[in-house]
Amino acid sequence: MAGDAEGIGDLLPGLAPMPAVSRAAHDALVAELNMKPDDDFQLIRQCDPNEMVFSRSFRGGPRTGNWIVFTITDGVDRGDRAKRRFYKTLVRLLHEGPGVDPADVFVMITLTPPENFSFADGVIGSDALAAEALEAARGKSAARSAYTRAEMAYALTELFAHHDRDLILPMLRDDFVLDVPTSLPYGGEFVGPEAFGSFFAGVPGGSEVWESFESRVDQVLGGDDHFTVQLTNTAVPKATGKMRVFHNLWLFEIAGGRLTGARLYADTAAATTG
């Protein structure tokens, strides 16, 4: 996930047209800081000369009245090497295109974590970043050696909210153990990703246990070595034909960036009693 860029400056008419300045900044971000081409959010403000206070010679210069400040907010720390390349590429593109003197270019990059972003629709930035990474890897045969906690949380949400197993299966260790209370009609111990995938291929127990079953993810909470997934279920057990609303909690264990096991804590009577 990239950040946004804000250009602030006072430009003499005809010297540095704003569209050309904007394009140079974006091209430098894409080329050197690995921004996505369509991650293009800019706020541009042109100031009157008396609204700008700056030294003509401090750590550079001499600066003119065409001084420009770029403030860039990023969600990922790209490292010193990438930033050095970016600064050089930015001033080169600004000089070659709109004709900005390199001495007039001031850049300030600030870092804010992905969870402090929301691009739209109230979606937290860490989920957007995890979704992009996991969607890009979807369908690839080779699993990664480790996954981020944000990616795990997103995959768990997709599993329970949308019955999407593709994102979480590569995160399971080969010795993953799924423990479901044996007091449930579909209880038992299930070992390995294949068994896990089969268990979540549909509603656990299926039509033999439920006339209907819907789950809502209340929250996914992370601890030092685990995730808990809290669900509210609205279901009609086949044994009674009566609608029930009940809560479940799934505990997923983590080690070395992979999921190692899971256990269901459930109202085991909900499947059989009214």
C-alpha positions, 0 to 999 in steps of 0.5 A, a space after each residue: 500500500 502506498 501513501 499519498 503525495 502533497 505538493 505545496 509551492 508557489 510557482 511562477 506562471 508558465 515556469 512549472 505547470 502543475 500537471 507536469 509537476 504532478 506527473 513527475 512526482 508520481 512517476 518518481 514514486 512508481 519508479 523508485 518507491 514501488 508505488 502502484 501506478 493507480 495509487 495516485 492521490 495528491 493534494 496541490 496547494 499554490 501559496 502566495 509569496 508571503 505565505 512561504 517562510 524558508 531559508 534561501 541557503 540552509 542545507 542547499 540552495 540557493 532557493 528561488 521564489 519557485 520553491 516546492 515542498 513535497 510531503 509524502 505519507 507512506 504506509 511502508 518503509 522503503 529503506 534508505 537506498 530506495 529513498 536516495 534513488 527517489 530523491 534523485 529521480 524526482 529532481 531529475 524528472 522535475 528538471 527535465 519536464 516542467 523545468 524546476 531547479 533541483 535546488 528548489 525541491 524540498 521533500 519530506 516523507 512520513 511513515 504511518 502504519 497501514 491500519 491508519 489508512 482507509 482508502 474507501 468504504 471504511 476498510 482498514 488499510 491493513 486489510 486492503 494491503 493483506 488482500 492485495 498480497 493474498 489475491 496476487 498469490 491466489 492459485 500459486 502452487 508454492 506456499 510462502 514460508 511465513 505470512 504476516 499477522 494482517 494476512 492471517 487475520 484477513 484470511 480468517 475473516 474471508 474463511 468465516 464470512 465468505 467460505 473462501 478457503 483458498 487464502 488460508 490453506 497455504 498458511 496451514 502447516 502440514 501437521 495442522 490439527 483442527 480439534 472440534 468437540 466430539 459432542 457435536 455431530 461433526 466433531 473430531 480431530 482433523 489433521 493437515 490442510 486437506 482435512 481442514 479444507 474438507 471440513 470447511 468445504 460447506 457448513 460443518 455437518 451440512 444438511 444432515 445437521 442444519 436446515 439453514 446456517 449463517 455466520 457473522 464474524 463479530 471480530 478477529 482478535 490477535 494475541 502473541 501466539 494465536 487468533 480468536 474468531 468470534 462468530 454469531 450464528 443464526 441457524 435452524 437445526 434439522 433436529 428441531 426445526 426451530 431457529 437458534 442464535 448462538 455464539 462460537 469462538 475459534 482459537 487458531 494457534 500461530 508459530 513461525 508465521 504459519 497456522 499450527 492448529 485450531 479448536 472450536 469452542 461452541 454451544 454444542 447443544 445448539 445443533 440438537 436442542 430447541 
